Amino acid sequence: MFGKLWRKRSEEPTAATSTPAFSARCCDLDMDCQSLLGRDPRPVNLAGAREMIEDQCVLVTGAGGTIGSELCRQIVKLGPKTLILADNGEFNLYTIDQELTDAGYGDILVPQLIDVCQRDHIYNLFRKFKPSMVLHAAALKHVPIVEYNPCAAAMVNVSGAKNVFDAAIEFSAAKVVFVSTDKAVNPSSFMGATKRLAELYAQAQDVAQSTTRFVTVRFGNVIGSTGSVAPLFAKQIERGGPITVTHPDVQRYFMTTQEAVRLVLASASLEKESGILSHDGRIFVLDMGQPIKIVTLAERMIEASGLTPYKDVDIKFTKLRPGEKLFEEIFHSLEKLLQTGTDGVLLASPTMIDLPLLEPRFSDVVRFARAGQREALLEAVHHLVPEFKPSTTKAPVNDPSLRKAI
């Protein structure tokens, strides 16, 4: 049924995940980018990434997630001396470790079952292995779930990021690559606001010291990732519909996982000769092409299954869920975008907060999150990210239709 929609990867080993069987199937297969996104993936030269990674000790947090696991798949091919796979999900960690071991890379892998919220555990990891390069992909990313659970999300996305960033500086890592999101721009969701906070901390630390270089890379949705629309739509099509879409006008930027990760690695390895990698807290933005209406994506997936939209499989519109907006932005209107010389990678110059001013407010966010003080947490986040309006994050009504809609 989905032969036209999914095709096996030809270059990378197959991966499983800890998600249910169908979601695992979606993560095991690569999207037909041209038919779904209306464009071919960009060719990306990873020669600079190889030079950056070869013979180095590399740490990937969130190594069992969609982005983290793809980072690991591509990094092992670039010749690291050691690759530390860090994740707090036992089965996710086992899965990526087993996949890469089966592919012949077992000798360089160090699986670490670790929670980024545990500062002492993170410091012990850095003290023992002293990674020279860190790719921080660990995060809570599902917008509605985060809206329900802001304290837990802030612990991971804010406190967890701070722990990793601080440890990298303490133990003299050469570079930290922070994987961010377009939802951090003018955030309407708490998830986006927490990612913007982590961006602010990475920026401030990049400027405040000269030992560890911080590179933030911001991009939109990864098609086919765990929890994203494409696997859900495929599952809904398989059972005869309907496909649930929140609004007929909602649209998002999309990339395949492979393209996004290659561009993340290319961004991290851009050379200093261009002058763009000085310690000034700038953020790289991946050019994701034109946004796609979610209803258009649904229609394409139905057609790729050999069916007719609204006839064989209906599309049902519900409404936007708390924290969601019709349009995502990859950069702020005040940010000046510059070309980097690498196709698909742009450079933004967002506003910053100096570390001495940021740290007290940042500590408030962590303290309120740890104490489970929801309202105080929302207000503290608003102080640092004024575009974020706490009033939009009240606990959602328990409407099952909102949980299923995309």
TIKENU-604101 format. One record per residue (C-alpha): residue number from 0; residue in three letters; x, y, z. Coordinates in nm, 2 decimals. Layout:
PT|vomi|kolkol|u|v|w
PT|NUM|ALA|X|Y|Z
...
***
This chain:
PT|vomi|kolkol|u|v|w
PT|0|MET|0.00|0.00|0.00
PT|1|PHE|0.28|0.24|0.08
PT|2|GLY|0.53|0.12|-0.18
PT|3|LYS|0.52|0.45|-0.36
PT|4|LEU|0.56|0.65|-0.04
PT|5|TRP|0.84|0.48|0.14
PT|6|ARG|1.16|0.33|0.01
PT|7|LYS|1.44|0.15|0.19
PT|8|ARG|1.76|0.33|0.27
PT|9|SER|2.03|0.24|0.03
PT|10|GLU|2.33|0.38|0.22
PT|11|GLU|2.25|0.36|0.59
PT|12|PRO|2.18|0.06|0.81
PT|13|THR|1.83|0.00|0.93
PT|14|ALA|1.73|0.13|1.27
PT|15|ALA|1.46|0.04|1.51
PT|16|THR|1.32|0.25|1.79
PT|17|SER|1.13|0.21|2.11
PT|18|THR|0.81|0.34|1.96
PT|19|PRO|0.52|0.12|1.86
PT|20|ALA|0.56|-0.11|1.57
PT|21|PHE|0.42|0.11|1.30
PT|22|SER|0.61|0.42|1.41
PT|23|ALA|0.93|0.21|1.42
PT|24|ARG|0.86|0.11|1.06
PT|25|CYS|0.83|0.47|0.96
PT|26|CYS|1.16|0.55|1.12
PT|27|ASP|1.32|0.25|0.95
PT|28|LEU|1.23|0.39|0.61
PT|29|ASP|1.33|0.70|0.43
PT|30|MET|1.08|0.94|0.28
PT|31|ASP|1.06|1.00|-0.09
PT|32|CYS|1.16|1.36|-0.05
PT|33|GLN|1.08|1.47|-0.40
PT|34|SER|0.72|1.35|-0.40
PT|35|LEU|0.63|1.46|-0.05
PT|36|LEU|0.83|1.78|-0.02
PT|37|GLY|0.83|1.88|-0.38
PT|38|ARG|1.21|1.91|-0.40
PT|39|ASP|1.52|1.70|-0.40
PT|40|PRO|1.75|1.70|-0.09
PT|41|ARG|2.05|1.91|-0.12
PT|42|PRO|2.39|1.75|-0.18
PT|43|VAL|2.61|1.83|0.13
PT|44|ASN|2.99|1.81|0.13
PT|45|LEU|3.10|1.67|0.47
PT|46|ALA|3.48|1.70|0.41
PT|47|GLY|3.49|1.98|0.67
PT|48|ALA|3.29|1.76|0.91
PT|49|ARG|3.53|1.47|0.87
PT|50|GLU|3.83|1.70|0.94
PT|51|MET|3.65|1.82|1.26
PT|52|ILE|3.55|1.47|1.38
PT|53|GLU|3.82|1.24|1.27
PT|54|ASP|4.02|1.09|1.56
PT|55|GLN|3.82|1.29|1.82
PT|56|CYS|3.61|1.18|2.11
PT|57|VAL|3.25|1.29|2.03
PT|58|LEU|2.95|1.29|2.26
PT|59|VAL|2.59|1.29|2.13
PT|60|THR|2.31|1.35|2.38
PT|61|GLY|1.97|1.22|2.29
PT|62|ALA|2.15|0.96|2.09
PT|63|GLY|1.84|0.73|2.07
PT|64|GLY|1.61|1.00|1.93
PT|65|THR|1.54|1.07|1.56
PT|66|ILE|1.80|1.34|1.52
PT|67|GLY|2.04|1.20|1.77
PT|68|SER|2.05|0.85|1.61
PT|69|GLU|2.10|1.00|1.27
PT|70|LEU|2.38|1.21|1.40
PT|71|CYS|2.54|0.89|1.53
PT|72|ARG|2.49|0.71|1.20
PT|73|GLN|2.67|0.98|1.01
PT|74|ILE|2.94|1.06|1.26
PT|75|VAL|3.07|0.70|1.28
PT|76|LYS|3.14|0.72|0.91
PT|77|LEU|3.36|1.03|0.97
PT|78|GLY|3.63|0.84|1.17
PT|79|PRO|3.59|0.95|1.54
PT|80|LYS|3.82|0.79|1.79
PT|81|THR|3.53|0.74|2.03
PT|82|LEU|3.16|0.80|2.00
PT|83|ILE|2.97|0.84|2.33
PT|84|LEU|2.60|0.76|2.29
PT|85|ALA|2.41|0.93|2.57
PT|86|ASP|2.04|0.88|2.63
PT|87|ASN|1.81|0.83|2.93
PT|88|GLY|1.59|0.58|2.75
PT|89|GLU|1.73|0.23|2.79
PT|90|PHE|1.57|0.07|2.48
PT|91|ASN|1.65|0.37|2.26
PT|92|LEU|2.01|0.35|2.37
PT|93|TYR|2.03|-0.02|2.32
PT|94|THR|1.88|0.01|1.97
PT|95|ILE|2.12|0.26|1.83
PT|96|ASP|2.42|0.09|2.00
PT|97|GLN|2.31|-0.24|1.86
PT|98|GLU|2.26|-0.10|1.51
PT|99|LEU|2.60|0.06|1.49
PT|100|THR|2.77|-0.24|1.65
PT|101|ASP|2.61|-0.46|1.39
PT|102|ALA|2.74|-0.22|1.12
PT|103|GLY|3.09|-0.28|1.24
PT|104|TYR|3.15|0.03|1.47
PT|105|GLY|3.13|-0.15|1.81
PT|106|ASP|3.49|-0.08|1.90
PT|107|ILE|3.45|0.29|1.91
PT|108|LEU|3.11|0.31|2.09
PT|109|VAL|3.05|0.40|2.45
PT|110|PRO|2.68|0.37|2.54
PT|111|GLN|2.59|0.58|2.85
PT|112|LEU|2.25|0.56|3.01
PT|113|ILE|2.23|0.91|3.16
PT|114|ASP|1.98|1.19|3.23
PT|115|VAL|2.09|1.54|3.13
PT|116|CYS|1.90|1.67|3.43
PT|117|GLN|2.15|1.50|3.67
PT|118|ARG|2.43|1.75|3.68
PT|119|ASP|2.67|1.53|3.88
PT|120|HIS|2.62|1.24|3.63
PT|121|ILE|2.69|1.47|3.34
PT|122|TYR|3.00|1.61|3.50
PT|123|ASN|3.13|1.26|3.58
PT|124|LEU|3.08|1.16|3.21
PT|125|PHE|3.28|1.46|3.10
PT|126|ARG|3.55|1.40|3.36
PT|127|LYS|3.59|1.04|3.26
PT|128|PHE|3.59|1.07|2.88
PT|129|LYS|3.67|1.44|2.81
PT|130|PRO|3.49|1.47|2.48
PT|131|SER|3.63|1.73|2.25
PT|132|MET|3.31|1.77|2.05
PT|133|VAL|2.95|1.76|2.19
PT|134|LEU|2.63|1.75|1.99
PT|135|HIS|2.34|1.82|2.22
PT|136|ALA|2.02|1.68|2.08
PT|137|ALA|1.85|1.57|2.40
PT|138|ALA|1.51|1.75|2.45
PT|139|LEU|1.14|1.71|2.50
PT|140|LYS|0.99|1.83|2.17
PT|141|HIS|0.62|1.73|2.15
PT|142|VAL|0.44|2.06|2.17
PT|143|PRO|0.11|1.95|2.33
PT|144|ILE|0.28|1.72|2.58
PT|145|VAL|0.51|2.00|2.69
PT|146|GLU|0.22|2.23|2.73
PT|147|TYR|0.07|1.98|2.98
PT|148|ASN|0.41|1.93|3.15
PT|149|PRO|0.60|2.26|3.15
PT|150|CYS|0.81|2.19|3.47
PT|151|ALA|0.93|1.85|3.34
PT|152|ALA|1.01|2.01|3.00
PT|153|ALA|1.20|2.30|3.16
PT|154|MET|1.41|2.05|3.36
PT|155|VAL|1.52|1.88|3.04
PT|156|ASN|1.53|2.16|2.78
PT|157|VAL|1.67|2.43|3.01
PT|158|SER|1.84|2.28|3.31
PT|159|GLY|1.96|1.98|3.11
PT|160|ALA|2.11|2.20|2.84
PT|161|LYS|2.28|2.41|3.10
PT|162|ASN|2.43|2.11|3.26
PT|163|VAL|2.58|1.99|2.93
PT|164|PHE|2.70|2.33|2.83
PT|165|ASP|2.86|2.40|3.17
PT|166|ALA|3.03|2.06|3.17
PT|167|ALA|3.17|2.12|2.82
PT|168|ILE|3.33|2.44|2.94
PT|169|GLU|3.45|2.30|3.27
PT|170|PHE|3.63|2.01|3.09
PT|171|SER|3.75|2.22|2.79
PT|172|ALA|3.55|2.07|2.51
PT|173|ALA|3.65|2.24|2.18
PT|174|LYS|3.30|2.27|2.04
PT|175|VAL|2.93|2.23|2.14
PT|176|VAL|2.67|2.20|1.87
PT|177|PHE|2.32|2.27|2.00
PT|178|VAL|2.03|2.14|1.80
PT|179|SER|1.75|2.40|1.82
PT|180|THR|1.42|2.45|1.64
PT|181|ASP|1.22|2.71|1.44
PT|182|LYS|0.97|2.70|1.72
PT|183|ALA|1.22|2.90|1.93
PT|184|VAL|1.14|3.20|1.70
PT|185|ASN|0.86|3.42|1.84
PT|186|PRO|0.75|3.11|2.05
PT|187|SER|0.39|3.05|2.10
PT|188|SER|0.46|2.72|2.27
PT|189|PHE|0.64|2.65|2.60
PT|190|MET|0.85|2.40|2.41
PT|191|GLY|0.97|2.68|2.17
PT|192|ALA|1.03|2.91|2.47
PT|193|THR|1.25|2.66|2.64
PT|194|LYS|1.46|2.60|2.33
PT|195|ARG|1.50|2.98|2.30
PT|196|LEU|1.62|2.99|2.66
PT|197|ALA|1.88|2.72|2.57
PT|198|GLU|1.98|2.92|2.27
PT|199|LEU|2.03|3.23|2.49
PT|200|TYR|2.25|3.04|2.73
PT|201|ALA|2.46|2.89|2.45
PT|202|GLN|2.50|3.24|2.30
PT|203|ALA|2.60|3.39|2.63
PT|204|GLN|2.85|3.12|2.71
PT|205|ASP|3.00|3.15|2.36
PT|206|VAL|3.07|3.52|2.42
PT|207|ALA|3.17|3.49|2.78
PT|208|GLN|3.47|3.26|2.73
PT|209|SER|3.71|3.16|2.45
PT|210|THR|3.78|2.79|2.52
PT|211|THR|3.47|2.62|2.40
PT|212|ARG|3.30|2.73|2.08
PT|213|PHE|2.91|2.71|2.08
PT|214|VAL|2.73|2.65|1.75
PT|215|THR|2.35|2.67|1.75
PT|216|VAL|2.17|2.52|1.45
PT|217|ARG|1.80|2.60|1.41
PT|218|PHE|1.57|2.41|1.17
PT|219|GLY|1.21|2.30|1.13
PT|220|ASN|1.02|1.97|1.12
PT|221|VAL|1.19|1.65|1.03
PT|222|ILE|0.96|1.44|0.81
PT|223|GLY|0.91|1.09|0.94
PT|224|SER|1.05|1.16|1.28
PT|225|THR|0.90|1.00|1.59
PT|226|GLY|0.59|1.19|1.68
PT|227|SER|0.57|1.39|1.36
PT|228|VAL|0.28|1.41|1.11
PT|229|ALA|0.40|1.17|0.84
PT|230|PRO|0.41|0.85|1.05
PT|231|LEU|0.07|0.94|1.20
PT|232|PHE|-0.09|1.02|0.86
PT|233|ALA|0.05|0.69|0.73
PT|234|LYS|-0.11|0.50|1.02
PT|235|GLN|-0.44|0.68|0.97
PT|236|ILE|-0.43|0.60|0.60
PT|237|GLU|-0.36|0.24|0.67
PT|238|ARG|-0.67|0.20|0.88
PT|239|GLY|-0.89|0.38|0.63
PT|240|GLY|-0.89|0.74|0.77
PT|241|PRO|-0.98|1.00|0.85
PT|242|ILE|-0.66|1.19|0.85
PT|243|THR|-0.68|1.46|1.13
PT|244|VAL|-0.54|1.81|1.05
PT|245|THR|-0.57|2.10|1.29
PT|246|HIS|-0.65|2.37|1.04
PT|247|PRO|-0.67|2.40|0.66
PT|248|ASP|-0.42|2.68|0.65
PT|249|VAL|-0.16|2.54|0.89
PT|250|GLN|0.18|2.50|0.73
PT|251|ARG|0.53|2.39|0.83
PT|252|TYR|0.89|2.37|0.71
PT|253|PHE|1.01|2.01|0.65
PT|254|MET|1.34|1.83|0.58
PT|255|THR|1.43|1.47|0.58
PT|256|THR|1.63|1.35|0.88
PT|257|GLN|1.94|1.28|0.66
PT|258|GLU|1.94|1.62|0.50
PT|259|ALA|1.89|1.80|0.83
PT|260|VAL|2.18|1.61|1.00
PT|261|ARG|2.42|1.66|0.71
PT|262|LEU|2.35|2.03|0.72
PT|263|VAL|2.39|2.04|1.10
PT|264|LEU|2.74|1.88|1.06
PT|265|ALA|2.82|2.11|0.77
PT|266|SER|2.72|2.41|0.99
PT|267|ALA|2.94|2.30|1.28
PT|268|SER|3.24|2.26|1.05
PT|269|LEU|3.23|2.59|0.87
PT|270|GLU|3.59|2.73|0.87
PT|271|LYS|3.71|3.04|1.04
PT|272|GLU|3.83|3.20|0.73
PT|273|SER|3.49|3.34|0.66
PT|274|GLY|3.49|3.52|0.99
PT|275|ILE|3.16|3.37|1.09
PT|276|LEU|3.28|3.14|1.37
PT|277|SER|3.42|3.40|1.60
PT|278|HIS|3.27|3.39|1.96
PT|279|ASP|2.98|3.62|1.90
PT|280|GLY|2.68|3.39|1.97
PT|281|ARG|2.54|3.37|1.62
PT|282|ILE|2.30|3.10|1.52
PT|283|PHE|2.29|2.90|1.20
PT|284|VAL|1.96|2.86|1.03
PT|285|LEU|1.90|2.57|0.78
PT|286|ASP|1.72|2.68|0.46
PT|287|MET|1.43|2.44|0.44
PT|288|GLY|1.28|2.57|0.12
PT|289|GLN|0.92|2.67|0.10
PT|290|PRO|0.68|2.57|0.38
PT|291|ILE|0.42|2.31|0.30
PT|292|LYS|0.06|2.31|0.40
PT|293|ILE|-0.01|2.01|0.63
PT|294|VAL|-0.33|1.94|0.43
PT|295|THR|-0.12|1.93|0.11
PT|296|LEU|0.11|1.68|0.27
PT|297|ALA|-0.18|1.47|0.38
PT|298|GLU|-0.33|1.48|0.02
PT|299|ARG|0.01|1.38|-0.13
PT|300|MET|0.04|1.09|0.11
PT|301|ILE|-0.31|0.96|0.03
PT|302|GLU|-0.23|0.99|-0.35
PT|303|ALA|0.10|0.82|-0.31
PT|304|SER|-0.09|0.53|-0.15
PT|305|GLY|-0.29|0.49|-0.47
PT|306|LEU|-0.60|0.64|-0.31
PT|307|THR|-0.81|0.95|-0.37
PT|308|PRO|-0.82|1.23|-0.10
PT|309|TYR|-1.17|1.30|0.05
PT|310|LYS|-1.31|0.99|-0.14
PT|311|ASP|-1.11|0.69|-0.03
PT|312|VAL|-0.96|0.86|0.27
PT|313|ASP|-1.12|1.17|0.43
PT|314|ILE|-0.94|1.46|0.59
PT|315|LYS|-1.09|1.60|0.91
PT|316|PHE|-1.01|1.95|1.04
PT|317|THR|-1.02|1.99|1.41
PT|318|LYS|-0.85|2.30|1.56
PT|319|LEU|-0.51|2.43|1.67
PT|320|ARG|-0.39|2.28|2.00
PT|321|PRO|-0.25|2.49|2.28
PT|322|GLY|0.09|2.63|2.19
PT|323|GLU|0.05|2.58|1.81
PT|324|LYS|0.03|2.85|1.55
PT|325|LEU|-0.05|2.85|1.18
PT|326|PHE|0.29|2.95|1.05
PT|327|GLU|0.64|2.87|1.19
PT|328|GLU|0.93|3.12|1.14
PT|329|ILE|1.29|3.01|1.09
PT|330|PHE|1.42|3.35|1.19
PT|331|HIS|1.31|3.66|1.38
PT|332|SER|1.21|3.97|1.18
PT|333|LEU|1.49|4.16|1.36
PT|334|GLU|1.76|3.90|1.27
PT|335|LYS|1.99|3.98|0.98
PT|336|LEU|2.04|3.67|0.77
PT|337|LEU|2.38|3.62|0.60
PT|338|GLN|2.50|3.37|0.34
PT|339|THR|2.77|3.13|0.47
PT|340|GLY|2.89|2.99|0.14
PT|341|THR|2.74|2.66|0.21
PT|342|ASP|2.42|2.58|0.03
PT|343|GLY|2.13|2.54|0.27
PT|344|VAL|2.30|2.71|0.57
PT|345|LEU|2.23|3.07|0.66
PT|346|LEU|2.36|3.28|0.95
PT|347|ALA|2.13|3.48|1.19
PT|348|SER|2.23|3.74|1.44
PT|349|PRO|1.96|3.72|1.70
PT|350|THR|1.94|3.94|2.01
PT|351|MET|2.15|3.82|2.31
PT|352|ILE|2.16|3.86|2.69
PT|353|ASP|2.50|3.89|2.85
PT|354|LEU|2.58|3.60|3.09
PT|355|PRO|2.59|3.81|3.42
PT|356|LEU|2.24|3.94|3.34
PT|357|LEU|2.11|3.60|3.22
PT|358|GLU|2.23|3.37|3.50
PT|359|PRO|2.00|3.50|3.78
PT|360|ARG|1.69|3.47|3.57
PT|361|PHE|1.80|3.14|3.43
PT|362|SER|1.85|3.01|3.78
PT|363|ASP|1.49|3.12|3.86
PT|364|VAL|1.36|2.91|3.57
PT|365|VAL|1.55|2.60|3.69
PT|366|ARG|1.44|2.66|4.05
PT|367|PHE|1.07|2.69|3.97
PT|368|ALA|1.08|2.39|3.74
PT|369|ARG|1.25|2.18|4.00
PT|370|ALA|0.99|2.28|4.26
PT|371|GLY|0.70|2.22|4.03
PT|372|GLN|0.58|2.58|4.05
PT|373|ARG|0.41|2.61|3.72
PT|374|GLU|0.28|2.97|3.72
PT|375|ALA|0.61|3.11|3.86
PT|376|LEU|0.80|2.91|3.60
PT|377|LEU|0.59|3.05|3.31
PT|378|GLU|0.64|3.41|3.44
PT|379|ALA|1.02|3.36|3.47
PT|380|VAL|1.04|3.22|3.12
PT|381|HIS|0.84|3.53|2.99
PT|382|HIS|1.09|3.76|3.16
PT|383|LEU|1.37|3.61|2.95
PT|384|VAL|1.16|3.55|2.63
PT|385|PRO|0.91|3.84|2.63
PT|386|GLU|0.76|3.72|2.29
PT|387|PHE|0.63|3.42|2.48
PT|388|LYS|0.30|3.49|2.64
PT|389|PRO|0.24|3.27|2.95
PT|390|SER|-0.14|3.31|2.92
PT|391|THR|-0.13|3.09|2.61
PT|392|THR|0.00|2.79|2.81
PT|393|LYS|-0.28|2.72|3.05
PT|394|ALA|-0.35|2.35|3.09
PT|395|PRO|-0.55|2.24|2.78
PT|396|VAL|-0.90|2.11|2.80
PT|397|ASN|-0.90|1.73|2.80
PT|398|ASP|-1.04|1.70|2.45
PT|399|PRO|-0.93|1.36|2.29
PT|400|SER|-0.97|1.50|1.94
PT|401|LEU|-0.70|1.76|2.01
PT|402|ARG|-0.46|1.49|2.12
PT|403|LYS|-0.49|1.31|1.78
PT|404|ALA|-0.50|1.62|1.55
PT|405|ILE|-0.20|1.75|1.37
***
